[in-house]
Amino acid sequence: MKIAICGGTGFIGQSIIKHWTTQGHHIVVITRKIPSNPTSNEQLEYLTWDQISHHPESLENLDALVNLAGASLSQRWTKQAKKRIMESRLTTVSTLSKLVSRLQNKPAVVIQASAVAIYGTSLEETFEENSQTSVMDFPSDVVQQWEDAADSIKEVRLVKLRISVVLGNDGGAYPMMRLPFRLGIGGRIGSGQQWMSWIHISDMVRLVEFCILNPNIEGPVNASTPQPVTNDQFGRAVASVHHRPYWLPLPSFLLKGIVGELSLILLKGQCVIPSKALEHGFIFAFPGIQEALQDLK
């Protein structure tokens, strides 16, 4: 297959590229700046946004286009940071929408990144793809506008991949989340009862591929395990896997003082179930937190 990927230099993107190149696919990485020392691999091609804007024909006859681009939420949410986070997503989607409209032979499918934050937060509710979305804070507002913008991508099968916390060793949040436990000072965050929906990086990569290969999948798809956990359950699992104590809680007020509004991501959450993936036959290699963390040890 010939697949283009935006945001291919990030944690998830790099994992996807590694998987696809080993399978012999031709990957086009769309980036702001071509790496000074790109990987010597004839299956891997780099194009800048300027290049594809002037020469959209370079993306003709794609089997799939995957858009993961967007500034990280893992930064202090200053006024400027919020603007950068929002604009990075909306600008990228708008550019891709215009690009797709100019193609004579459009990609068979566009996989557009989204996030489970679109459901809002709750201690009691369980969210599936057909659940009502709710704008109640900055993350949910970002994702709602992100998905609304993606609707401008026409005449292709569009999958909105609502991504949860992706657990892996080479990036994302997990290395920092487990660090306190490795240091022997891990414990719950806040009440510990807030939900954490998550997915192992291997299942994340496989789910993207599954959505590309299954022509009956479109619209929202929850990229999360069928076994979400509370923050307390997650912490106990990390402590158990690394044979460390589970004892020092991090109070909500202290976390808010350290990272500001970003603390919302850790202090609030949502219980998300991947109903659409399961209904179409996707099998998770790591459905449970204990086995997932043991694999990442």
C-alpha positions in Angstrom: 0.0 0.0 0.0 1.0 3.6 -0.4 0.1 5.6 2.7 0.7 9.2 3.7 1.0 10.2 7.3 0.9 13.7 8.9 2.5 13.8 12.3 4.7 10.9 11.5 7.6 12.2 13.6 5.6 11.8 16.9 5.3 8.8 19.2 2.3 7.1 17.6 3.4 8.1 14.1 6.9 6.6 14.5 5.4 3.4 15.8 3.1 3.1 12.8 5.8 3.9 10.3 8.1 1.2 11.8 5.3 -1.3 11.6 4.3 -0.5 8.0 7.8 -0.3 6.6 8.5 -3.8 7.9 5.4 -4.9 6.0 6.8 -3.5 2.8 4.4 -0.5 2.4 5.5 2.8 0.8 5.1 5.6 3.4 5.0 9.3 2.6 5.7 11.4 5.7 4.3 14.9 5.5 6.2 17.2 7.8 7.0 20.9 8.3 10.7 20.3 7.9 12.5 17.3 6.3 14.9 15.7 8.8 18.5 16.6 8.3 19.5 13.0 8.5 16.4 11.0 7.2 16.4 7.3 7.6 17.9 5.5 4.7 14.9 3.5 3.6 13.6 3.5 0.0 10.1 2.7 1.4 10.1 6.0 3.2 9.6 9.4 1.5 9.4 12.8 3.1 7.4 15.8 1.8 6.9 19.2 3.3 3.5 20.9 3.6 4.7 23.5 1.1 5.7 20.8 -1.4 2.3 19.1 -1.3 0.5 22.4 -1.5 2.3 23.3 -4.7 2.3 19.7 -6.0 -0.8 17.9 -4.7 -0.3 15.3 -7.5 2.4 13.8 -5.4 -0.3 12.3 -3.3 -2.4 10.9 -6.0 -3.5 7.2 -5.7 -3.0 6.9 -2.0 -4.5 3.8 -0.3 -4.8 5.9 2.9 -4.0 9.2 4.5 -3.5 9.3 8.2 -3.5 12.7 10.0 -2.0 12.7 13.5 -0.7 16.2 13.4 -1.2 18.6 16.3 0.7 20.3 19.1 0.9 18.3 22.3 -1.6 18.9 25.1 1.2 18.0 27.5 2.4 21.5 28.2 1.2 24.3 30.6 -1.9 25.7 29.1 -1.1 29.4 28.8 -3.2 31.6 26.5 -0.5 31.3 23.8 -0.3 27.5 24.3 -4.0 27.0 24.0 -4.0 29.0 20.8 -1.2 27.0 19.4 -2.8 23.7 20.3 -6.1 24.7 18.7 -4.7 26.3 15.6 -2.3 23.4 14.9 -5.2 21.0 14.6 -7.6 23.2 12.7 -5.0 24.5 10.2 -3.8 21.0 9.4 -7.3 19.6 8.9 -8.2 22.6 6.7 -5.1 22.1 4.6 -5.8 18.4 4.1 -9.4 19.0 3.2 -8.4 21.4 0.4 -5.7 19.0 -0.7 -8.1 16.0 -0.9 -10.6 18.1 -2.9 -7.9 18.8 -5.5 -6.9 15.1 -6.0 -8.2 13.3 -9.1 -7.7 9.9 -7.4 -8.5 10.4 -3.8 -7.3 8.2 -1.0 -9.6 5.3 -0.2 -9.8 6.4 3.4 -8.7 9.2 5.7 -7.9 8.4 9.3 -8.3 11.6 11.3 -6.9 11.7 14.8 -9.4 12.8 17.5 -9.5 12.1 21.3 -11.8 10.6 23.9 -11.9 14.0 25.6 -14.8 14.8 23.2 -17.2 13.0 25.6 -16.4 15.3 28.5 -15.6 13.8 31.9 -17.7 11.7 34.3 -17.2 9.3 37.2 -20.5 7.4 36.5 -21.1 7.3 32.7 -19.7 4.9 30.2 -19.1 6.3 26.7 -19.4 4.5 23.3 -19.1 5.9 19.8 -22.8 6.8 19.7 -22.7 8.6 23.1 -23.5 12.3 23.2 -20.4 14.5 23.1 -20.0 17.3 25.6 -17.9 20.5 25.6 -17.2 21.2 29.3 -13.5 22.2 29.3 -10.5 23.1 27.1 -9.7 19.5 25.9 -13.3 18.7 24.9 -13.6 22.0 23.1 -10.4 21.4 21.2 -11.5 17.9 20.1 -15.1 19.0 19.2 -13.8 21.7 16.9 -11.2 19.3 15.5 -13.9 16.7 14.5 -16.2 19.4 13.2 -13.3 20.7 11.0 -12.7 17.1 9.8 -16.2 16.9 8.4 -15.1 19.2 5.6 -13.1 16.3 4.1 -15.5 15.0 1.5 -15.8 12.2 -1.0 -13.7 9.7 1.0 -14.3 7.3 3.8 -13.5 9.3 6.9 -12.6 7.6 10.3 -12.3 9.8 13.4 -10.0 7.9 15.7 -10.8 9.0 19.2 -7.5 8.2 21.0 -7.2 7.5 24.7 -4.0 7.4 26.7 -1.5 5.4 24.6 0.9 3.3 26.7 4.4 2.8 25.3 8.0 3.0 26.3 9.2 5.3 23.5 7.0 8.4 24.1 3.6 9.5 25.2 2.6 10.0 28.8 3.5 6.5 30.2 7.3 7.0 30.9 6.5 10.0 33.1 3.5 8.4 34.7 5.5 5.4 35.9 8.6 7.4 37.0 7.3 8.1 40.5 6.7 4.4 41.0 10.2 3.5 39.9 11.5 6.0 42.4 9.4 4.3 45.1 7.1 7.3 45.7 4.1 6.3 43.6 0.4 6.5 44.6 -3.0 7.7 43.5 -3.6 11.1 42.0 -6.4 13.1 43.6 -9.2 10.8 44.7 -8.0 8.0 42.5 -11.5 7.3 41.3 -11.3 9.2 38.0 -11.4 6.9 35.0 -8.5 6.4 32.7 -9.2 5.0 29.2 -6.0 3.6 27.6 -4.6 1.5 24.8 -1.2 -0.3 24.4 0.9 1.2 21.5 0.8 -2.2 19.7 -3.0 -2.2 19.7 -3.0 1.4 18.7 -0.9 0.6 15.6 -3.0 -2.4 14.8 -6.3 -0.5 15.1 -5.2 2.2 12.7 -4.3 -0.6 10.2 -7.6 -2.4 10.9 -9.6 0.8 10.2 -7.7 1.2 6.9 -8.3 -2.4 5.7 -12.0 -2.6 6.8 -14.1 -0.7 4.3 -17.2 -0.9 6.6 -15.7 1.2 9.3 -16.3 5.0 9.2 -17.1 7.8 11.5 -16.0 7.8 15.2 -13.9 4.9 16.5 -12.8 4.7 20.1 -9.1 3.8 20.3 -9.2 2.4 23.8 -9.1 -0.9 25.5 -12.4 -2.7 26.5 -11.1 -2.6 30.1 -10.6 1.0 31.3 -9.3 1.5 34.8 -9.5 4.0 37.6 -6.4 6.0 38.5 -6.1 4.0 41.6 -6.3 0.7 39.7 -3.7 1.9 37.2 -1.3 3.0 40.0 -1.6 -0.3 41.8 -0.9 -2.1 38.6 2.2 -0.1 37.9 3.5 -0.6 41.4 2.8 -4.3 41.2 4.6 -4.8 37.9 7.7 -2.9 39.1 7.6 -4.3 42.6 7.4 -0.9 44.2 5.3 0.5 47.1 2.0 2.2 46.4 1.6 4.7 49.2 2.2 8.4 48.5 -0.9 10.1 47.1 -0.6 13.3 45.1 -3.3 15.8 46.3 -5.3 17.6 43.7 -4.3 21.1 44.9 -0.6 20.2 44.7 -1.0 18.9 41.1 -2.9 22.0 40.1 -0.2 24.2 41.6 2.5 22.3 39.6 1.0 22.1 36.1 -2.0 24.4 36.3 -5.0 23.7 34.1 -3.3 20.8 32.5 -4.1 18.9 35.7 -7.6 18.3 34.2 -6.2 15.5 32.2 -5.0 13.6 35.3 -7.8 14.6 37.8 -10.7 13.9 35.5 -11.4 11.3 32.9 -14.0 9.2 31.1 -14.8 5.5 30.9 -14.7 4.7 27.2 -15.5 1.4 25.5 -14.4 0.6 21.9 -17.8 -0.8 20.8 -17.3 -0.2 17.0 -13.9 -1.9 16.9 -15.2 -4.9 18.8 -18.3 -5.1 16.7 -16.2 -5.3 13.6 -14.0 -8.1 15.0 -10.9 -6.3 16.3 -9.1 -8.4 18.8 -6.9 -6.6 21.4 -3.6 -8.1 22.1 -3.5 -6.3 25.4 -7.0 -5.8 26.8 -6.0 -5.8 30.5 -3.8 -3.3 32.3 -1.7 -5.8 34.1 -0.6 -7.7 30.9 -0.1 -4.4 29.0 2.2 -3.0 31.7 4.1 -6.3 32.1 4.8 -6.2 28.3 6.2 -2.6 28.7 8.3 -3.5 31.7 
